[in-house]
Structure formats: C-alpha cells, structure tokens
Amino acid sequence: MERWCTFIGDASGRGLAAALVMADVQRILREYRQQLSGPAGLLQHLNRSLCRLRMKGFVTAFLGIYETSTRRFRYACAGHPPPLLKIDADGCISRLDAVANYPIGIDASEAFDEAKVYIFPGNTLLLYTDGVTEARNPANEMFSEERLRLILGKSDRRPAELVQHIERTLVAFRQSRQQQDDQAVVAIAGL
C-alpha cells in the first residue's frame, strides 16, 4: 500500500531559534518514518522527543497520511489551524477540525487523537500557517480564514497555481505593510 505523509508546522518564536526547532522536528520525523504508526502516533513520538530536548516554546502541527489505494486521509492536529478541504463535486469547503490537541513540546504525556476523511480526484486540500490568516493590511484588518475560503471556493487552479495566487493576493492585501509572521501554504489535489 502506497502512503503519503503530509506535515505542516509552525514553531513559536522567530529567527534562528525557531528554525533550529523545526530542523529538529524534520530530523525526528525522518528518523521515525519506518515505524509509521499513524498520525496520532507520529505526533505523540514527536511531542515526547521535543519535550526530552527541553526546547523553549512549542510547535503547532498538522500531520496527515494519505493511502492511495483507499483514498483515506487520516490526520491529527496539535494546535495548528485546521486545513480546508474543497470537494469538487459540490464546491463545499470544510475544515478538517474533527480532532485537536495542544501544541507539541509542552507536555510529554499529551495523547493525540486522529480522524479520517476521504479525498477523491478533483478535491483540494489546503494547509496553511496562522501567518497567512493573521496577516494584516494598513487598516489593521486580518486576511482571515474567510478570505482564504473565498479564494479556494472560486479556484479551479492546480495546486501550484493556487498557492501562487494566494501569495499574490496576500501581498496585495498587505500593501506596504511588513509581513509580521512566517507564512506557509500547501495545496494538494486528490489523486
């Protein structure tokens, strides 16, 4: 069975310290990938590992595993904004928010939950960090999840084009205002 793992995370803080934490996250996930037990198990292992390192701060994370043969997408969330799923058949957009736990790196005993959805050809999964929805324009308005939902709802673009469109829209929205937080967007089309 072919499986794909999708991960997006955001370390608290800024600069080199946050970058080093995310480097640790990547290393831990790579080392543990052979014991792939599912999204909740991976987040639990990652959480315990980061707690052992006694890092300062925390990491929000969303981790999903897509099985190509069944189209099943199991996921777990640790304090991260829930991704959006657009169903092509009816244009419906839903949040993958059936499970939520505390961010990782805070409490080594935290147990993680997981949920599942099915992602079919034509569906689009959109993952993002809070730096996207919390971006502000000169009038101090936030970009918001609603704006992101509107873009996704009107889009018939391929994933790379959708991400580029969101990036351009964010820059235009901020106008001359400086970017305050890291921003990441990942779009995935159902196989």
N, CA, C and O of each residue as an XYZ file, in Angstrom:
764
protein
N       0.846     -1.171      0.000
C       0.000      0.000      0.000
C       0.896      1.241      0.000
O       1.790      1.375      0.836
N       0.645      2.137     -0.942
C       1.398      3.375     -1.021
C       0.744      4.422     -0.116
O      -0.469      4.629     -0.159
N       1.569      5.074      0.700
C       1.077      6.110      1.607
C       1.937      7.359      1.472
O       3.146      7.287      1.251
N       1.279      8.503      1.611
C       1.961      9.792      1.562
C       1.727     10.490      2.892
O       0.605     10.523      3.399
N       2.786     11.044      3.447
C       2.683     11.776      4.709
C       2.780     13.273      4.410
O       3.674     13.723      3.693
N       1.850     14.023      4.970
C       1.817     15.469      4.820
C       1.974     16.098      6.195
O       1.274     15.728      7.138
N       2.892     17.045      6.306
C       3.129     17.700      7.587
C       3.289     19.200      7.365
O       3.963     19.634      6.431
N       2.666     19.975      8.231
C       2.917     21.413      8.265
C       3.000     21.796      9.733
O       2.222     21.313     10.556
N       3.939     22.657     10.052
C       4.119     23.058     11.438
C       4.606     24.480     11.536
O       5.026     25.086     10.551
N       4.542     25.001     12.745
C       4.949     26.379     12.996
C       5.525     26.452     14.405
O       4.814     26.227     15.385
N       6.810     26.768     14.503
C       7.465     26.887     15.808
C       7.192     28.269     16.384
O       7.192     29.269     15.666
N       6.958     28.306     17.699
C       6.773     29.598     18.349
C       8.099     30.357     18.317
O       9.171     29.756     18.247
N       8.010     31.654     18.368
C       9.213     32.478     18.326
C       9.589     32.813     16.901
O       8.827     32.597     15.959
N      10.799     33.352     16.774
C      11.267     33.807     15.465
C      12.739     33.496     15.279
O      13.440     33.088     16.205
N      13.164     33.696     14.095
C      14.576     33.655     13.787
C      15.227     32.294     13.907
O      14.602     31.259     13.675
N      16.507     32.320     14.279
C      17.322     31.118     14.314
C      16.789     30.080     15.294
O      16.799     28.888     14.987
N      16.326     30.504     16.459
C      15.829     29.553     17.460
C      14.651     28.746     16.913
O      14.607     27.527     17.076
N      13.705     29.412     16.272
C      12.550     28.716     15.697
C      12.988     27.812     14.545
O      12.466     26.707     14.393
N      13.937     28.270     13.738
C      14.431     27.463     12.622
C      15.115     26.189     13.129
O      14.963     25.122     12.533
N      15.864     26.301     14.225
C      16.528     25.127     14.791
C      15.514     24.119     15.343
O      15.708     22.910     15.223
N      14.445     24.618     15.941
C      13.392     23.718     16.434
C      12.781     22.957     15.258
O      12.586     21.744     15.339
N      12.478     23.660     14.167
C      11.887     22.983     13.015
C      12.871     22.008     12.370
O      12.450     20.995     11.811
N      14.158     22.291     12.437
C      15.156     21.332     11.952
C      15.108     20.063     12.798
O      15.204     18.957     12.264
N      14.961     20.216     14.116
C      14.813     19.045     14.990
C      13.557     18.265     14.639
O      13.582     17.034     14.605
N      12.453     18.966     14.376
C      11.195     18.313     14.006
C      11.395     17.469     12.756
O      10.982     16.310     12.717
N      12.021     18.039     11.742
C      12.255     17.297     10.497
C      13.134     16.072     10.742
O      12.847     14.988     10.235
N      14.193     16.242     11.512
C      15.093     15.133     11.806
C      14.357     14.006     12.521
O      14.501     12.839     12.157
N      13.573     14.350     13.532
C      12.845     13.335     14.310
C      11.854     12.593     13.428
O      11.754     11.369     13.508
N      11.123     13.313     12.589
C      10.155     12.660     11.700
C      10.854     11.740     10.702
O      10.380     10.634     10.444
N      11.971     12.184     10.143
C      12.706     11.342      9.196
C      13.212     10.064      9.855
O      13.127      8.983      9.273
N      13.739     10.193     11.072
C      14.272      9.023     11.777
C      13.176      8.034     12.148
O      13.433      6.833     12.230
N      11.987      8.509     12.367
C      10.900      7.666     12.864
C       9.986      7.146     11.759
O       9.080      6.358     12.032
N      10.205      7.565     10.534
C       9.247      7.245      9.465
C       9.047      5.761      9.226
O       7.978      5.360      8.766
N      10.040      4.930      9.523
C       9.897      3.496      9.311
C       8.888      2.873     10.275
O       8.299      1.835      9.972
N       8.690      3.496     11.423
C       7.738      2.995     12.413
C       6.392      3.697     12.251
O       5.669      3.886     13.228
N       6.063      4.073     11.054
C       4.853      4.826     10.765
C       3.632      4.139     11.362
O       3.128      3.156     10.819
N       3.172      4.664     12.475
C       2.051      4.041     13.177
C       0.742      4.787     12.954
O      -0.315      4.329     13.388
N       0.802      5.885     12.308
C      -0.376      6.706     12.082
C      -0.105      8.120     12.562
O       0.864      8.355     13.283
N      -0.946      9.061     12.172
C      -0.725     10.469     12.501
C      -0.637     10.744     13.998
O       0.250     11.475     14.439
N      -1.541     10.170     14.782
C      -1.524     10.422     16.229
C      -0.248      9.863     16.852
O       0.355     10.505     17.713
N       0.162      8.679     16.425
C       1.381      8.082     16.946
C       2.622      8.881     16.577
O       3.534      9.033     17.390
N       2.654      9.390     15.354
C       3.792     10.210     14.936
C       3.865     11.505     15.734
O       4.944     11.903     16.173
N       2.719     12.171     15.928
C       2.734     13.404     16.723
C       3.113     13.116     18.167
O       3.822     13.904     18.793
N       2.649     11.998     18.697
C       2.988     11.648     20.075
C       4.499     11.419     20.210
O       5.118     11.892     21.164
N       5.083     10.698     19.262
C       6.534     10.475     19.281
C       7.277     11.805     19.153
O       8.241     12.056     19.877
N       6.832     12.641     18.242
C       7.460     13.947     18.041
C       7.361     14.788     19.312
O       8.329     15.436     19.710
N       6.200     14.775     19.940
C       5.989     15.533     21.172
C       6.940     15.069     22.279
O       7.599     15.888     22.919
N       7.007     13.773     22.498
C       7.892     13.240     23.545
C       9.350     13.585     23.255
O      10.106     13.946     24.157
N       9.732     13.468     21.990
C      11.121     13.776     21.616
C      11.450     15.240     21.865
O      12.513     15.554     22.400
N      10.549     16.133     21.482
C      10.805     17.556     21.691
C      10.813     17.902     23.183
O      11.610     18.731     23.621
N       9.942     17.281     23.951
C       9.938     17.524     25.402
C      11.248     17.060     26.033
O      11.760     17.712     26.942
N      11.795     15.936     25.559
C      13.085     15.457     26.079
C      14.208     16.444     25.773
O      15.153     16.576     26.551
N      14.102     17.138     24.636
C      15.123     18.115     24.259
C      15.026     19.399     25.095
O      15.934     20.231     25.079
N      13.923     19.546     25.819
C      13.673     20.727     26.662
C      13.823     22.026     25.888
O      14.443     22.982     26.353
N      13.256     22.035     24.725
C      13.296     23.244     23.910
C      12.405     24.318     24.526
O      11.472     24.016     25.270
N      12.698     25.537     24.214
C      11.848     26.632     24.675
C      10.742     26.818     23.651
O      10.979     26.712     22.448
N       9.544     27.091     24.121
C       8.436     27.311     23.215
C       7.710     26.021     22.871
O       7.767     25.041     23.614
N       7.029     26.036     21.739
C       6.219     24.913     21.309
C       6.100     24.937     19.791
O       6.557     25.872     19.133
N       5.482     23.900     19.251
C       5.271     23.791     17.808
C       3.818     23.408     17.571
O       3.326     22.443     18.156
N       3.129     24.157     16.717
C       1.816     23.700     16.265
C       2.062     22.825     15.044
O       3.001     23.055     14.283
N       1.218     21.827     14.865
C       1.467     20.888     13.772
C       0.174     20.247     13.297
O      -0.772     20.056     14.062
N       0.163     19.926     12.020
C      -0.895     19.119     11.423
C      -0.180     18.037     10.624
O       0.712     18.333      9.829
N      -0.574     16.784     10.837
C       0.062     15.674     10.151
C      -1.024     14.749      9.608
O      -1.928     14.339     10.336
N      -0.922     14.429      8.332
C      -1.887     13.528      7.707
C      -1.192     12.453      6.891
O      -0.097     12.659      6.367
N      -1.839     11.314      6.791
C      -1.326     10.206      5.980
C      -2.419      9.803      4.985
O      -3.529      9.434      5.367
N      -2.069      9.885      3.709
C      -2.996      9.568      2.627
C      -2.642      8.206      2.047
O      -1.499      7.963      1.662
N      -3.635      7.318      1.986
C      -3.454      5.991      1.403
C      -4.024      6.019     -0.012
O      -5.227      6.204     -0.197
N      -3.164      5.836     -1.005
C      -3.603      5.989     -2.384
C      -4.634      4.941     -2.808
O      -5.515      5.238     -3.614
N      -4.535      3.727     -2.281
C      -5.459      2.672     -2.713
C      -6.883      2.889     -2.193
O      -7.847      2.550     -2.879
N      -7.020      3.442     -1.004
C      -8.347      3.632     -0.411
C      -8.825      5.075     -0.466
O     -10.006      5.358     -0.261
N      -7.879      6.000     -0.752
C      -8.132      7.448     -0.740
C      -8.448      7.972      0.666
O      -8.970      9.074      0.835
N      -8.119      7.157      1.659
C      -8.351      7.553      3.046
C      -7.216      8.464      3.509
O      -6.040      8.187      3.270
N      -7.593      9.560      4.178
C      -6.642     10.518      4.724
C      -6.876     10.587      6.227
O      -7.863     11.163      6.685
N      -5.955      9.992      6.996
C      -6.034     10.040      8.459
C      -5.177     11.211      8.914
O      -4.092     11.444      8.380
N      -5.673     11.948      9.909
C      -4.923     13.123     10.330
C      -5.021     13.354     11.827
O      -5.929     12.867     12.501
N      -4.041     14.124     12.327
C      -4.001     14.554     13.724
C      -3.542     16.004     13.733
O      -2.801     16.442     12.853
N      -3.990     16.732     14.732
C      -3.695     18.157     14.795
C      -3.245     18.534     16.203
O      -3.836     18.108     17.194
N      -2.196     19.335     16.270
C      -1.649     19.781     17.549
C      -1.606     21.309     17.561
O      -0.559     21.911     17.324
N      -2.744     21.923     17.838
C      -2.801     23.371     17.975
C      -2.631     24.159     16.695
O      -2.452     25.376     16.748
N      -2.681     23.507     15.548
C      -2.460     24.176     14.258
C      -3.802     24.532     13.614
O      -4.794     23.841     13.847
N      -3.849     25.604     12.804
C      -5.096     25.902     12.090
C      -5.522     24.705     11.235
O      -4.704     24.143     10.507
N      -6.795     24.314     11.321
C      -7.239     23.155     10.537
C      -7.221     23.449      9.042
O      -7.662     24.516      8.614
N      -6.714     22.512      8.246
C      -6.731     22.679      6.793
C      -8.165     22.764      6.264
O      -9.129     22.402      6.939
N      -8.262     23.250      5.051
C      -9.548     23.351      4.363
C      -9.584     22.295      3.257
O      -8.590     22.080      2.564
N     -10.732     21.643      3.099
C     -10.909     20.635      2.057
C     -12.061     21.064      1.160
O     -13.195     21.223      1.610
N     -11.743     21.249     -0.124
C     -12.766     21.605     -1.112
C     -13.157     20.346     -1.867
O     -12.320     19.670     -2.466
N     -14.447     20.049     -1.824
C     -14.994     18.907     -2.555
C     -15.423     19.409     -3.929
O     -16.320     20.246     -4.034
N     -14.795     18.907     -4.968
C     -15.037     19.412     -6.315
C     -16.470     19.188     -6.781
O     -17.018     20.019     -7.504
N     -17.077     18.089     -6.382
C     -18.413     17.748     -6.873
C     -19.448     18.824     -6.551
O     -20.312     19.116     -7.378
N     -19.369     19.419     -5.353
C     -20.373     20.417     -4.975
C     -19.780     21.760     -4.559
O     -20.522     22.684     -4.225
N     -18.451     21.878     -4.576
C     -17.805     23.131     -4.202
C     -17.791     23.385     -2.701
O     -17.328     24.436     -2.257
N     -18.289     22.441     -1.919
C     -18.349     22.575     -0.466
C     -16.926     22.624      0.112
O     -16.047     21.870     -0.305
N     -16.726     23.517      1.067
C     -15.434     23.624      1.738
C     -15.646     23.316      3.214
O     -16.495     23.917      3.873
N     -14.866     22.379      3.718
C     -14.970     22.036      5.135
C     -13.605     22.162      5.799
O     -12.566     22.086      5.143
N     -13.632     22.355      7.101
C     -12.410     22.408      7.904
C     -12.137     21.009      8.436
O     -13.055     20.321      8.882
N     -10.903     20.594      8.390
C     -10.533     19.312      8.985
C     -10.248     19.567     10.470
O      -9.098     19.637     10.903
N     -11.328     19.702     11.221
C     -11.219     20.068     12.632
C     -11.892     19.068     13.567
O     -12.287     19.418     14.679
N     -12.019     17.825     13.114
C     -12.670     16.804     13.937
C     -11.844     16.449     15.163
O     -12.391     15.966     16.155
N     -10.534     16.680     15.114
C      -9.662     16.430     16.267
C      -8.755     17.636     16.472
O      -8.373     18.315     15.519
N      -8.421     17.886     17.725
C      -7.497     18.979     18.053
C      -6.872     18.688     19.407
O      -7.553     18.262     20.339
N      -5.600     18.916     19.504
C      -4.866     18.733     20.749
C      -3.973     19.940     20.978
O      -3.864     20.825     20.130
N      -3.334     19.957     22.145
C      -2.388     21.024     22.458
C      -1.198     20.954     21.516
O      -0.918     19.897     20.952
N      -0.489     22.076     21.337
C       0.744     22.048     20.539
C       1.763     21.074     21.125
O       1.682     20.705     22.296
N       2.708     20.670     20.310
C       3.727     19.735     20.756
C       4.884     20.488     21.422
O       5.160     21.650     21.125
N       5.544     19.772     22.335
C       6.680     20.345     23.034
C       6.326     20.939     24.388
O       7.182     21.532     25.044
N       5.075     20.789     24.816
C       4.636     21.363     26.096
C       4.545     20.295     27.181
O       5.108     20.448     28.264
N       3.833     19.214     26.880
C       3.552     18.184     27.871
C       3.823     16.815     27.252
O       3.116     16.393     26.336
N       4.839     16.130     27.749
C       5.239     14.839     27.172
C       4.164     13.771     27.292
O       4.188     12.789     26.550
N       3.228     13.943     28.204
C       2.191     12.923     28.390
C       0.952     13.171     27.524
O      -0.004     12.397     27.588
N       0.952     14.222     26.727
C      -0.207     14.537     25.876
C      -0.500     13.370     24.932
O       0.396     12.870     24.251
N      -1.757     12.946     24.900
C      -2.201     11.904     23.966
C      -2.884     12.592     22.788
O      -3.621     13.559     22.974
N      -2.643     12.102     21.599
C      -3.193     12.727     20.397
C      -4.285     11.859     19.793
O      -4.218     10.631     19.832
N      -5.285     12.518     19.239
C      -6.404     11.849     18.588
C      -6.223     11.958     17.079
O      -5.493     12.819     16.588
N      -6.897     11.074     16.355
C      -6.884     11.204     14.901
C      -8.274     10.991     14.329
O      -9.138     10.366     14.944
N      -8.459     11.528     13.142
C      -9.725     11.411     12.428
C      -9.402     11.038     10.979
O      -8.235     10.960     10.597
N     -10.432     10.813     10.189
C     -10.202     10.474      8.787
C     -11.259     11.103      7.896
O     -12.392     11.347      8.313
N     -10.862     11.354      6.673
C     -11.754     11.775      5.596
C     -11.274     11.039      4.346
O     -10.203     10.431      4.337
N     -12.076     11.105      3.309
C     -11.678     10.524      2.035
C     -11.492     11.660      1.048
O     -12.332     12.553      0.931
N     -10.373     11.605      0.340
C     -10.038     12.650     -0.623
C     -10.014     12.017     -2.009
O      -9.237     11.101     -2.279
N     -10.878     12.525     -2.876
C     -11.050     11.960     -4.204
C     -10.466     12.871     -5.278
O     -10.186     14.040     -5.015
N     -10.281     12.339     -6.490
C      -9.798     13.188     -7.583
C     -10.698     14.416     -7.723
O     -11.924     14.319     -7.665
N     -10.066     15.560     -7.908
C     -10.802     16.816     -8.031
C     -10.931     17.566     -6.717
O     -11.205     18.766     -6.718
N     -10.739     16.881     -5.592
C     -10.756     17.554     -4.292
C      -9.433     18.286     -4.099
O      -8.409     17.897     -4.661
N      -9.466     19.348     -3.301
C      -8.243     20.107     -2.998
C      -8.129     20.287     -1.498
O      -9.069     20.730     -0.838
N      -6.976     19.941     -0.972
C      -6.674     20.117      0.441
C      -5.726     21.302      0.558
O      -4.707     21.353     -0.132
N      -6.057     22.262      1.434
C      -5.256     23.459      1.608
C      -4.792     23.560      3.054
O      -5.603     23.718      3.966
N      -3.485     23.467      3.255
C      -2.877     23.604      4.570
C      -2.184     24.963      4.623
O      -1.681     25.449      3.610
N      -2.161     25.577      5.812
C      -1.560     26.907      5.930
C      -1.174     27.171      7.384
O      -1.649     26.497      8.299
N      -0.320     28.146      7.576
C       0.047     28.565      8.923
C      -0.762     29.800      9.299
O      -1.355     30.453      8.441
N      -0.779     30.109     10.587
C      -1.569     31.254     11.043
C      -1.022     32.591     10.544
O      -1.724     33.601     10.587
N       0.224     32.605     10.074
C       0.770     33.825      9.488
C       0.011     34.261      8.252
O       0.047     35.436      7.888
N      -0.677     33.333      7.599
C      -1.485     33.660      6.416
C      -2.781     34.341      6.848
O      -3.079     35.449      6.402
N      -3.540     33.693      7.702
C      -4.858     34.231      8.081
C      -4.748     35.439      8.991
O      -5.670     36.252      9.048
N      -3.622     35.574      9.715
C      -3.451     36.707     10.621
C      -2.661     37.855     10.005
O      -2.353     38.828     10.693
N      -2.328     37.756      8.709
C      -1.660     38.867      8.023
C      -2.586     40.082      8.059
O      -3.804     39.947      7.942
N      -2.005     41.255      8.219
C      -2.808     42.477      8.358
C      -2.474     43.475      7.248
O      -1.351     43.541      6.749
N      -3.499     44.244      6.888
C      -3.325     45.308      5.909
C      -3.090     46.635      6.652
O      -3.115     46.651      7.882
N      -2.863     47.742      5.938
C      -2.618     49.021      6.614
C      -3.772     49.480      7.521
O      -3.544     50.262      8.444
N      -4.997     49.011      7.278
C      -6.146     49.355      8.136
C      -6.233     48.420      9.348
O      -7.184     48.496     10.125
N      -5.231     47.533      9.507
C      -5.130     46.586     10.613
C      -6.187     45.473     10.548
O      -6.475     44.839     11.564
N      -6.760     45.233      9.373
C      -7.699     44.122      9.191
C      -6.892     42.851      8.931
O      -5.856     42.887      8.267
N      -7.380     41.727      9.462
C      -6.721     40.445      9.206
C      -7.185     39.860      7.869
O      -8.313     40.081      7.430
N      -6.287     39.113      7.244
C      -6.617     38.433      5.992
C      -7.763     37.450      6.219
O      -8.694     37.414      5.415
N      -7.728     36.675      7.258
C      -8.784     35.796      7.771
C      -8.945     34.486      6.987
O      -8.592     34.375      5.813
N      -9.489     33.523      7.693
C      -9.813     32.245      7.067
C     -10.914     32.429      6.027
O     -10.936     31.730      5.014
N     -11.817     33.357      6.271
C     -12.910     33.581      5.306
C     -12.384     33.989      3.943
O     -12.875     33.503      2.924
N     -11.388     34.880      3.903
C     -10.801     35.266      2.615
C     -10.136     34.062      1.946
O     -10.236     33.877      0.733
N      -9.462     33.255      2.748
C      -8.818     32.059      2.221
C      -9.865     31.100      1.651
O      -9.662     30.511      0.589
N     -10.976     30.947      2.359
C     -12.065     30.085      1.882
C     -12.643     30.600      0.566
O     -12.946     29.813     -0.332
N     -12.796     31.918      0.451
C     -13.324     32.507     -0.787
C     -12.398     32.222     -1.964
O     -12.857     31.866     -3.049
N     -11.103     32.380     -1.747
C     -10.135     32.099     -2.818
C     -10.213     30.635     -3.227
O     -10.265     30.318     -4.415
N     -10.221     29.740     -2.236
C     -10.298     28.306     -2.526
C     -11.615     27.971     -3.226
O     -11.626     27.193     -4.179
N     -12.704     28.541     -2.770
C     -14.019     28.257     -3.346
C     -14.147     28.659     -4.799
O     -14.817     27.981     -5.578
N     -13.507     29.764     -5.171
C     -13.587     30.266     -6.550
C     -12.529     29.667     -7.459
O     -12.565     29.869     -8.672
N     -11.594     28.938     -6.886
C     -10.445     28.458     -7.650
C     -10.721     27.139     -8.360
O     -11.317     26.217     -7.804
N     -10.269     27.085     -9.598
C     -10.228     25.813    -10.320
C      -8.789     25.557    -10.771
O      -8.532     24.819    -11.722
N      -7.863     26.195    -10.052
C      -6.446     26.111    -10.384
C      -5.825     24.812     -9.873
O      -6.345     24.159     -8.968
N      -4.711     24.468    -10.479
C      -3.894     23.359     -9.995
C      -3.213     23.820     -8.706
O      -3.094     25.022     -8.472
N      -2.761     22.878     -7.864
C      -2.188     23.247     -6.560
C      -1.100     24.325     -6.614
O      -1.160     25.280     -5.841
N      -0.115     24.201     -7.497
C       0.964     25.194     -7.553
C       0.421     26.573     -7.931
O       0.843     27.588     -7.376
N      -0.516     26.600     -8.876
C      -1.109     27.877     -9.286
C      -1.955     28.480     -8.167
O      -1.973     29.698     -7.991
N      -2.653     27.637     -7.412
C      -3.461     28.105     -6.284
C      -2.567     28.746     -5.223
O      -2.891     29.813     -4.700
N      -1.452     28.102     -4.907
C      -0.523     28.656     -3.915
C       0.024     30.002     -4.397
O       0.089     30.953     -3.619
N       0.416     30.090     -5.667
C       0.922     31.352     -6.214
C      -0.150     32.437     -6.163
O       0.151     33.593     -5.864
N      -1.394     32.076     -6.451
C      -2.496     33.043     -6.403
C      -2.708     33.553     -4.973
O      -2.919     34.747     -4.761
N      -2.652     32.653     -4.007
C      -2.805     33.057     -2.602
C      -1.659     33.984     -2.203
O      -1.883     34.994     -1.535
N      -0.436     33.649     -2.606
C       0.717     34.505     -2.294
C       0.534     35.906     -2.870
O       0.757     36.893     -2.169
N       0.133     36.006     -4.130
C      -0.081     37.324     -4.757
C      -1.200     38.087     -4.056
O      -1.095     39.296     -3.851
N      -2.263     37.390     -3.693
C      -3.386     38.032     -3.012
C      -2.959     38.553     -1.639
O      -3.374     39.639     -1.232
N      -2.142     37.793     -0.932
C      -1.630     38.234      0.374
C      -0.774     39.486      0.244
O      -0.917     40.419      1.034
N       0.108     39.514     -0.738
C       0.965     40.683     -0.946
C       0.110     41.906     -1.262
O       0.347     42.988     -0.726
N      -0.877     41.734     -2.128
C      -1.768     42.855     -2.465
C      -2.578     43.291     -1.246
O      -2.796     44.487     -1.055
N      -3.020     42.368     -0.434
C      -3.804     42.675      0.766
C      -2.967     43.470      1.763
O      -3.440     44.462      2.318
N      -1.727     43.044      1.992
C      -0.858     43.724      2.967
C      -0.456     45.103      2.479
O      -0.129     45.977      3.283
N      -0.476     45.304      1.176
C       0.005     46.531      0.543
C       1.435     46.785      0.995
O       2.309     45.954      0.746
N       1.689     47.878      1.633
C       3.066     48.191      2.026
C       3.394     47.698      3.436
O       4.519     47.872      3.903
N       2.439     47.094      4.105
C       2.672     46.653      5.480
C       3.631     45.463      5.499
O       3.510     44.537      4.697
N       4.570     45.508      6.413
C       5.579     44.464      6.566
C       4.942     43.152      7.021
O       4.002     43.158      7.815
N       5.451     42.034      6.520
C       4.999     40.711      6.946
C       5.445     40.500      8.394
O       6.624     40.669      8.706
N       4.511     40.132      9.283
C       4.808     40.013     10.703
C       5.140     38.592     11.150
O       5.791     38.412     12.178
N       4.712     37.597     10.409
C       4.880     36.209     10.826
C       5.208     35.363      9.605
O       4.922     35.745      8.471
N       5.812     34.206      9.858
C       6.076     33.278      8.760
C       4.764     32.877      8.113
O       3.736     32.751      8.778
N       4.818     32.680      6.811
C       3.622     32.267      6.071
C       3.965     31.062      5.209
O       4.933     31.076      4.448
N       3.154     30.021      5.344
C       3.320     28.824      4.519
C       1.961     28.367      4.050
O       0.996     28.368      4.814
N       1.887     27.979      2.799
C       0.659     27.449      2.199
C       1.042     26.223      1.379
O       2.001     26.255      0.608
N       0.276     25.129      1.554
C       0.480     23.915      0.788
C      -0.882     23.499      0.227
O      -1.852     23.388      0.976
N      -0.955     23.273     -1.063
C      -2.182     22.796     -1.702
C      -1.911     21.417     -2.292
O      -0.877     21.183     -2.918
N      -2.862     20.512     -2.078
C      -2.713     19.138     -2.556
C      -3.996     18.750     -3.288
O      -5.095     18.938     -2.766
N      -3.853     18.210     -4.495
C      -5.007     17.755     -5.260
C      -5.202     16.262     -5.011
O      -4.236     15.503     -4.933
N      -6.462     15.853     -4.887
C      -6.773     14.433     -4.711
C      -6.293     13.634     -5.907
O      -6.378     14.078     -7.052
N      -5.788     12.445     -5.615
C      -5.259     11.576     -6.680
C      -6.319     10.616     -7.173
O      -6.056      9.811     -8.066
